[in-house]
């Protein structure tokens, strides 16, 4: 029964978890490895699962797998931005596809310039539509600190769009 439920979870959330981890790691192989680690952790802890919403629970596991991996590596390598080139709607014209790809690259570039915690906040709230509370729980930080990170991340993106420079 547990493996059947996990199989269902895997089929339902695998693409979301992969995209999230790829957005964080910017490496196809790392995202795949972390996705497997996430579902392995889900398998291990499914029996003690306390009934909270499944998607935030999986994203929290993915986030912790990512953080653990970053601690091991101590450096983040940005690779394979061509992944997002493949994500297009087949019904759009080639011109529109090119415009969409350029917009995706702009968003990726902007996100890559954010500190990791701000990037995480923007990804969880704005791209994956988690609530403030769910996002703060996934990141394992207070709600107030999450809101500060989200505000600062959005502000930096606005500054970037207005031609401003990022100051670390």
C-alpha positions in Angstrom: 0.0 0.0 0.0 2.8 2.4 0.9 4.7 1.8 -2.3 1.5 2.2 -4.4 0.8 5.6 -2.7 4.4 6.6 -3.2 4.2 5.6 -6.9 1.1 7.8 -7.2 2.9 10.7 -5.5 5.9 10.3 -7.7 3.8 10.4 -10.9 1.8 13.4 -9.7 4.7 15.6 -8.4 7.8 14.4 -10.2 7.8 17.2 -12.8 7.1 19.9 -10.2 9.9 18.7 -7.9 12.3 18.3 -10.8 11.6 21.8 -12.2 12.0 23.2 -8.7 15.3 21.4 -8.0 16.6 22.3 -11.5 15.7 26.0 -10.8 17.8 25.8 -7.7 20.7 23.7 -8.9 20.8 24.7 -12.6 22.1 21.2 -13.4 20.1 18.4 -15.0 22.0 15.6 -13.3 22.0 17.2 -9.9 18.2 17.9 -10.2 17.6 14.3 -11.1 19.8 13.0 -8.2 18.1 15.3 -5.8 14.7 14.3 -7.1 15.5 10.7 -6.4 16.8 11.6 -3.0 13.6 13.5 -2.3 11.3 10.6 -3.1 13.7 8.2 -1.2 13.2 10.4 1.8 9.5 10.5 1.2 9.5 6.7 1.2 11.5 6.5 4.4 9.2 9.0 6.2 5.8 8.1 4.7 4.9 6.0 7.6 5.4 8.8 10.1 3.8 11.4 7.8 1.6 13.6 10.0 -1.1 14.4 7.4 0.0 17.8 6.3 -0.4 18.8 2.7 1.7 16.5 0.5 3.0 19.0 -2.0 4.6 21.4 0.5 6.0 18.3 2.4 7.7 17.1 -0.8 9.0 20.5 -1.6 10.4 20.8 1.9 12.1 17.4 1.5 13.5 18.6 -1.9 14.7 21.8 -0.4 16.5 20.0 2.4 18.0 17.6 -0.1 19.3 20.6 -2.1 20.8 22.3 1.0 22.5 19.0 2.0 23.9 18.7 -1.5 25.2 22.3 -1.4 26.9 21.7 1.9 28.7 18.8 0.4 29.7 20.6 -2.7 30.4 24.0 -1.2 30.1 25.5 -4.7 27.2 25.8 -7.0 27.9 25.2 -10.7 25.5 26.8 -13.2 25.1 24.6 -16.2 22.7 23.5 -19.0 20.4 26.6 -19.4 19.2 24.9 -22.7 16.8 22.9 -20.5 14.3 25.9 -20.5 14.6 26.2 -24.3 12.8 22.9 -24.6 9.8 24.2 -22.6 7.6 25.8 -25.2 4.0 25.4 -26.4 3.9 23.5 -29.6 0.9 25.6 -30.8 2.7 28.9 -30.8 4.5 30.4 -33.8 8.3 30.2 -34.1 8.5 34.0 -33.5 6.4 33.6 -30.3 8.6 30.7 -29.2 11.7 32.8 -29.6 10.2 35.6 -27.6 9.2 33.2 -24.9 12.7 31.7 -24.8 14.2 35.1 -24.5 11.8 36.0 -21.6 12.7 32.7 -19.9 16.4 33.4 -20.2 15.8 36.9 -18.8 14.0 35.5 -15.8 16.7 32.8 -15.3 19.4 35.5 -15.4 17.6 37.7 -12.9 17.0 34.8 -10.6 20.6 33.7 -10.8 21.7 37.1 -9.6 19.7 36.9 -6.4 21.2 35.5 -3.2 20.1 31.9 -2.7 17.6 32.6 0.1 15.9 35.3 -1.9 15.9 33.1 -5.0 14.3 30.3 -3.0 11.6 32.6 -1.7 10.7 33.9 -5.1 10.7 30.5 -6.6 8.4 29.0 -4.0 5.9 31.8 -3.7 5.8 33.3 -7.2 6.6 30.3 -9.4 5.2 27.4 -7.4 2.3 29.3 -5.8 2.9 28.2 -2.3 1.4 30.4 0.5 3.6 32.5 2.7 3.2 30.0 5.5 3.9 27.0 3.3 7.0 28.6 1.8 8.4 29.7 5.1 7.9 26.1 6.4 9.6 24.6 3.4 12.6 26.9 3.9 12.4 26.3 7.7 12.4 30.0 8.6 10.0 32.3 10.3 7.1 33.8 8.3 8.4 37.3 8.9 11.9 36.5 7.6 10.3 34.8 4.6 8.3 37.9 3.8 11.5 40.0 4.1 13.4 37.7 1.7 10.5 37.7 -0.8 10.3 41.5 -0.7 14.0 41.9 -1.2 14.2 39.4 -4.0 11.3 41.1 -5.8 12.8 44.5 -5.2 16.1 43.3 -6.7 14.3 42.0 -9.8 12.5 45.3 -10.2 15.7 47.2 -9.9 17.3 44.9 -12.5 14.3 45.5 -14.8 14.7 49.3 -14.4 18.4 49.1 -15.3 19.8 49.2 -11.8 22.7 47.1 -10.7 22.7 44.6 -7.9 24.7 45.4 -4.8 25.6 42.4 -2.6 
